[in-house]
Amino acid sequence: MSTMNPKASSGGEEKASGMRSKTLGETVCSGKVERGQAILVAYLIATLELTFLFMQMGVMPFSHMGFTILVHVDCELYGILWFADQFGAQAALILSCASGSAFFLLMSISTSIPLLFLSRLPAVFMHGIPGAQKLITDLTTPSQRTDALGKLGLCFGIGIIIGSALGGVLSTKFGIFVPAYVGLVGNLINTMIAMVCIPLQAKPKSDHHVTEHSTSQSGNMFSIREILRLMKFPGVMEVFIVKVFAGLPVGLFLIMFSIIAMDFFGLEAVESGYLMSYFGVLQMVVQGLVTGKLTNHCTERTLLRLSVFIFAGVGLGMALMRTVWHYCIVAVPMVFAFGTLGTITDSILTKAVPSSDTGTMLGICASVQPLTQTVGPTIGGVLYKQFGVSSFGYLQLIVNIGLFVYLLKSKIPLREMKSQ
């Protein structure tokens, strides 16, 4: 009877173990590559959707576009991100792109007022940026999230600049409906990209049982109880308060800016357009390049305090500015503080809740903008009429000094980590 050589057996086991380790390493590497490709696709989809949207803004009457944006922001962000939690980021992005196709199709045949209003209905489900945020949140580790979310600001800036310029050229040379045709074809292509290149299930498998538990708890996406449940997680309420109030006075100023630009700065419509392009470039640079670099060297707690402190300085600058050139200088730290605060708070809040609730949390974060848009015209109008432009600056200064002192003294539980 033959016996097995112990050395041969040991060598075989070592060889098999080595092969398993190699296979595991290749699988992990492949997973990282696939996640990286999916994130790049999310950036592409968000950039294209914003480009088509701003391309149409250039040829659409302001009042109708304002209605579209209000429907887009006010009615669907919280609900559609709840949809992403339930059915996945891929389904949410496909719905967004398909809705964009329907929007531009109806726009291209809108020859009457009823059709024009009907064309706005699909805008309820157009959510390229929030859908990309949800996908990025699912695919990144907590230490990578701030940098990855910050780069969405680069997509927004590209969309503003290219979309506005392209829309003007196409409508002038080829007709007012051509941007709608381009948007229709582009969103159909976006839909195919989302179907082919975005993974069906982006959440880690280890989070599936958490998802099931949270889904059974959440139930109704518009439940006040659900919002309060998320606010009870450590640090969520405190950071959300900072997110709402730190940029509120500047938000009121920006809502009134079309009037202030003409009345206070004496700008014509064309000059106001140039100023908006300037803001687009600033946002591209700050959120696409600067914020990501800072997360490599500073903790989120430090960046949160820094953005609030800079916001206080912005308030002082706004109170003292007298010309549009002063405003162009103040705009640099303003855009930095806005971009950094938004990215950092979104990152902190999505880390503070279970992974299955990140979509809902992002939706609640997105509700800050429509809240400002709702109260902004009334409060901003009173401030400007009664106290002048400087009142926005003094209010910004006072609010952010108070928040800065609060952040210094409070013990908000944050995950102190830097991007690797």
C-alpha positions in Angstrom: 0.0 0.0 0.0 1.5 3.3 -1.0 1.7 6.2 1.5 1.5 9.9 0.8 4.7 11.9 1.2 4.1 14.5 4.0 6.4 17.0 2.2 4.4 16.6 -1.0 1.1 17.0 0.9 2.4 20.1 2.6 3.6 21.5 -0.7 0.3 20.9 -2.3 -1.6 22.6 0.5 0.7 25.6 0.2 0.3 25.7 -3.5 -3.5 25.5 -3.2 -3.5 28.2 -0.5 -1.4 30.4 -2.7 -3.8 30.0 -5.6 -6.7 30.9 -3.4 -4.9 34.0 -2.1 -4.1 35.0 -5.7 -7.7 34.5 -6.8 -9.0 36.5 -3.8 -6.6 39.3 -4.6 -7.7 39.4 -8.2 -11.3 39.5 -7.1 -10.7 42.4 -4.7 -8.8 44.3 -7.4 -11.5 43.6 -9.9 -14.1 44.9 -7.5 -12.2 48.1 -6.9 -11.9 48.6 -10.7 -15.6 48.0 -11.2 -16.5 50.4 -8.4 -14.2 53.1 -9.8 -15.7 52.7 -13.3 -19.2 52.9 -11.9 -18.4 56.1 -10.0 -16.9 57.6 -13.2 -20.1 56.7 -15.1 -22.1 58.4 -12.3 -20.1 61.6 -12.9 -20.7 61.3 -16.6 -24.4 60.8 -16.3 -24.7 63.8 -13.8 -22.6 66.0 -16.1 -24.6 65.2 -19.2 -28.0 65.6 -17.5 -27.0 69.0 -16.1 -25.6 70.1 -19.4 -28.8 69.3 -21.2 -30.9 71.0 -18.5 -28.8 74.2 -18.5 -28.8 74.1 -22.3 -32.6 74.2 -22.2 -32.5 77.0 -19.6 -30.8 79.3 -22.0 -33.8 79.2 -24.4 -36.7 78.7 -21.9 -38.6 81.6 -20.4 -37.5 82.2 -16.8 -40.8 81.7 -15.1 -41.4 78.3 -16.7 -37.9 77.2 -15.9 -38.4 78.3 -12.3 -41.5 76.2 -12.1 -39.5 73.2 -13.4 -36.8 73.6 -10.9 -39.2 74.1 -8.0 -41.0 70.9 -9.0 -37.7 69.1 -9.4 -36.3 70.2 -6.0 -39.4 70.8 -3.8 -41.5 67.7 -4.6 -39.2 64.7 -5.4 -35.8 64.8 -3.8 -36.7 63.1 -0.6 -39.1 60.7 -2.2 -36.8 59.7 -5.1 -33.9 59.0 -2.9 -36.2 56.8 -0.7 -36.9 55.1 -4.0 -33.1 54.6 -4.5 -32.9 53.1 -1.0 -35.6 50.6 -1.9 -34.7 49.7 -5.5 -31.1 50.6 -5.9 -29.1 53.5 -7.4 -29.2 52.0 -10.8 -33.0 52.0 -10.9 -33.1 55.6 -9.7 -30.6 56.8 -12.3 -32.5 54.9 -15.1 -35.7 56.6 -13.9 -34.0 60.0 -13.9 -32.6 59.6 -17.5 -35.9 58.2 -18.8 -37.8 61.0 -17.3 -35.3 63.4 -18.9 -36.1 61.9 -22.2 -39.8 62.3 -21.7 -39.3 65.9 -20.5 -37.4 66.9 -23.7 -39.7 64.9 -25.9 -42.7 66.9 -24.6 -40.7 70.1 -24.8 -39.9 69.5 -28.5 -43.6 69.3 -29.3 -44.8 72.0 -27.0 -46.7 74.4 -29.3 -49.3 75.5 -26.7 -49.5 76.5 -23.0 -51.1 73.2 -21.8 -48.4 71.1 -23.5 -45.7 73.4 -22.1 -47.1 72.8 -18.6 -47.5 69.1 -19.3 -43.8 68.9 -20.3 -42.8 69.8 -16.7 -44.4 66.7 -15.1 -41.5 64.3 -15.9 -39.1 66.8 -14.2 -40.5 65.4 -10.9 -38.2 62.4 -11.5 -35.1 64.1 -12.9 -32.5 63.7 -10.3 -29.1 63.2 -11.8 -27.0 64.7 -9.0 -28.9 63.1 -6.1 -28.9 59.7 -7.9 -25.1 60.0 -8.4 -24.7 61.0 -4.7 -26.6 57.9 -3.7 -24.5 55.6 -6.0 -21.2 57.2 -4.8 -22.3 56.9 -1.2 -23.0 53.2 -1.7 -19.7 52.5 -3.5 -17.2 54.4 -1.4 -15.7 53.8 2.0 -16.3 56.6 4.6 -12.7 57.9 4.2 -13.2 58.2 0.4 -16.7 59.7 0.4 -16.0 63.4 1.0 -13.6 63.6 -1.9 -15.9 61.6 -4.2 -19.0 63.7 -3.4 -17.0 66.9 -3.7 -16.1 66.1 -7.3 -19.8 66.3 -8.2 -19.4 70.1 -7.9 -17.1 69.8 -10.9 -19.9 68.1 -12.8 -22.2 71.0 -11.9 -19.8 73.6 -13.0 -19.2 71.9 -16.4 -22.9 71.6 -16.9 -23.5 75.3 -16.3 -20.7 76.5 -18.6 -21.1 74.0 -21.5 -24.9 73.8 -21.3 -25.5 77.6 -21.2 -23.1 78.2 -24.1 -24.3 75.3 -26.2 -27.9 76.1 -25.7 -27.4 79.7 -26.9 -25.5 78.6 -30.0 -28.0 75.8 -31.0 -31.1 77.9 -30.5 -29.6 80.9 -32.4 -28.2 79.0 -35.4 -30.7 76.1 -35.8 -33.9 77.1 -34.0 -35.4 77.1 -30.5 -36.5 73.4 -30.5 -33.0 72.1 -31.4 -31.7 72.1 -27.8 -34.8 70.0 -26.9 -34.0 67.5 -29.7 -30.4 67.2 -28.5 -31.5 66.8 -24.9 -33.9 64.0 -25.9 -31.2 62.0 -27.7 -28.7 62.7 -25.0 -31.0 61.4 -22.3 -31.8 58.3 -24.2 -28.0 57.6 -24.5 -27.8 58.4 -20.7 -30.5 55.8 -20.0 -28.6 53.1 -22.0 -25.4 54.0 -20.1 -27.1 53.6 -16.8 -28.6 50.3 -17.7 -25.3 48.8 -19.0 -22.6 50.4 -16.8 -24.2 50.9 -13.4 -24.2 47.8 -11.1 -27.6 46.4 -10.3 -26.7 46.2 -6.6 -24.3 48.8 -5.3 -24.6 48.3 -1.6 -22.1 45.9 0.1 -23.6 42.5 0.7 -22.9 42.9 4.4 -25.5 45.7 4.5 -28.4 43.7 3.1 -29.7 42.6 6.5 -29.5 46.2 7.7 -31.5 47.3 4.6 -34.3 44.9 5.3 -34.5 46.0 8.9 -34.5 49.7 8.0 -37.0 49.2 5.2 -39.5 47.6 7.6 -39.0 50.6 10.0 -39.2 53.4 7.4 -42.3 52.3 5.5 -43.6 55.7 4.5 -41.1 57.9 2.8 -42.9 61.1 3.9 -43.3 60.0 7.6 -42.3 62.7 10.1 -41.5 59.8 12.4 -39.0 58.5 9.9 -37.2 61.9 9.7 -37.2 62.2 13.5 -35.7 58.6 13.7 -32.8 59.6 11.6 -32.3 62.9 13.5 -31.8 60.8 16.7 -28.6 59.2 15.5 -25.5 60.7 17.2 -24.5 64.0 15.8 -27.1 64.1 13.0 -29.3 66.8 14.5 -26.4 69.0 15.4 -24.7 68.8 12.0 -28.0 69.3 10.2 -28.7 72.5 12.1 -25.3 73.8 11.1 -26.0 72.8 7.5 -29.4 74.7 7.5 -28.3 77.9 9.2 -24.7 78.5 8.2 -25.5 79.4 4.6 -29.1 80.7 5.1 -28.3 84.4 5.0 -26.1 84.1 1.9 -28.9 81.9 0.4 -31.4 84.7 0.9 -28.9 87.1 -0.7 -28.5 84.9 -3.8 -32.3 84.5 -4.2 -32.5 88.3 -4.3 -29.4 88.7 -6.5 -31.3 89.3 -9.8 -32.8 92.4 -8.2 -29.6 93.4 -6.3 -27.5 93.0 -9.5 -29.6 95.6 -11.3 -30.5 97.9 -8.5 -27.4 97.9 -6.3 -24.6 96.9 -8.7 -26.2 98.4 -11.8 -25.5 95.3 -14.0 -27.2 94.6 -17.3 -28.6 91.1 -18.1 -25.6 90.1 -20.2 -23.2 91.2 -17.4 -25.1 89.2 -14.9 -24.7 86.2 -17.2 -20.9 86.7 -17.2 -21.0 86.8 -13.4 -22.9 83.5 -13.3 -20.2 81.9 -15.6 -17.6 83.2 -13.1 -19.4 81.4 -10.3 -19.5 78.2 -12.4 -15.7 78.3 -12.9 -15.2 79.0 -9.2 -17.4 76.0 -8.2 -15.6 73.7 -10.6 -12.2 74.6 -9.2 -13.3 74.6 -5.5 -15.4 71.4 -5.3 -13.6 69.5 -8.1 -10.1 70.2 -6.9 -9.6 72.0 -3.6 -12.1 70.2 -1.4 -10.7 66.8 -2.3 -7.2 67.9 -1.5 -8.2 69.2 1.8 -9.8 66.0 2.9 -6.4 64.3 2.5 -4.9 66.5 5.2 -7.8 67.6 7.5 -10.5 65.8 9.4 -14.1 66.5 8.8 -14.5 68.2 12.1 -11.7 70.7 11.1 -13.2 71.3 7.7 -16.7 71.9 9.2 -15.3 74.5 11.6 -13.2 76.0 8.8 -16.2 76.5 6.5 -18.3 78.1 9.2 -15.4 80.4 10.1 -14.9 81.4 6.5 -18.7 82.0 6.2 -18.4 84.5 9.0 -15.7 86.3 7.1 -17.9 86.2 4.0 -20.6 88.0 6.0 -18.2 90.7 7.0 -17.1 91.2 3.4 -20.7 91.3 2.2 -21.5 94.0 4.8 -18.6 96.2 3.6 -18.8 95.6 -0.2 -19.9 98.5 -2.4 -19.1 97.5 -6.0 -19.4 94.4 -8.2 -15.6 94.0 -8.0 -15.8 93.8 -4.3 -18.5 91.1 -4.7 -16.2 89.1 -7.2 -13.6 89.0 -4.4 -16.0 88.0 -1.7 -17.4 85.3 -4.1 -14.2 83.3 -3.8 -14.4 82.4 -0.1 -18.2 82.3 -0.5 -18.1 79.5 -3.1 -15.4 77.7 -1.1 -17.5 77.8 2.1 -20.7 76.8 0.3 -19.0 73.9 -1.5 -17.0 72.6 1.5 -19.9 72.9 4.0 -22.3 71.1 1.6 -19.9 68.3 0.8 -18.6 67.8 4.4 -22.1 67.8 6.0 -23.5 65.4 3.4 -20.5 63.1 4.0 -20.9 63.3 7.8 -24.6 62.7 7.8 -24.5 59.7 5.4 -21.8 58.1 7.6 -23.9 58.7 10.8 -26.9 56.7 9.6 -27.1 53.0 8.4 -26.2 52.5 4.8 -29.7 51.5 4.0 -30.9 55.1 5.0 -28.2 57.0 3.1 -30.6 57.8 0.2 -33.3 59.2 2.6 -30.6 61.2 4.5 -29.4 62.7 1.2 -33.0 63.6 0.4 -33.4 65.4 3.7 -30.1 67.2 3.1 -31.4 68.3 -0.3 -34.5 69.7 1.3 -32.4 72.6 2.7 -32.3 74.3 -0.7 -36.1 74.3 -1.3 -36.6 75.5 2.3 -34.4 78.5 1.5 -36.3 79.0 -1.8 -39.6 78.9 0.0 -38.9 81.5 2.7 -36.2 83.4 0.8 -38.2 85.8 -1.4 -40.3 87.0 1.6 -37.5 87.3 4.2 -34.9 88.5 1.6 -37.3 91.1 0.3 -38.0 92.6 3.7 -34.2 92.6 4.6 -33.3 94.3 1.3 -36.1 96.9 1.4 -35.8 97.8 5.0 -32.1 97.5 5.8 -30.2 97.3 2.5 -27.6 94.8 1.1 -25.4 95.1 4.1 -28.1 93.5 6.3 -27.4 90.1 4.6 -23.7 90.4 5.5 -24.3 91.3 9.1 -26.8 88.5 9.6 -24.4 86.1 8.0 -21.6 87.3 10.3 -23.7 87.0 13.5 -25.2 83.6 12.7 -21.8 82.0 11.8 -20.0 83.4 14.8 -22.6 81.8 16.9 -22.3 78.5 15.1 -18.5 78.6 15.2 -18.6 79.0 19.0 -21.1 76.2 19.2 -18.9 73.9 17.2 -15.9 74.7 19.3 -17.7 73.9 22.6 -19.9 71.0 21.5 -18.9 67.4 21.5 -20.5 66.3 18.3 -19.5 62.7 17.6 -17.8 62.5 14.3 -15.6 59.8 12.6 -12.3 61.5 12.7 -10.7 60.2 9.5 -8.9 61.5 6.4 -9.2 60.3 2.8 -6.5 57.8 2.0 
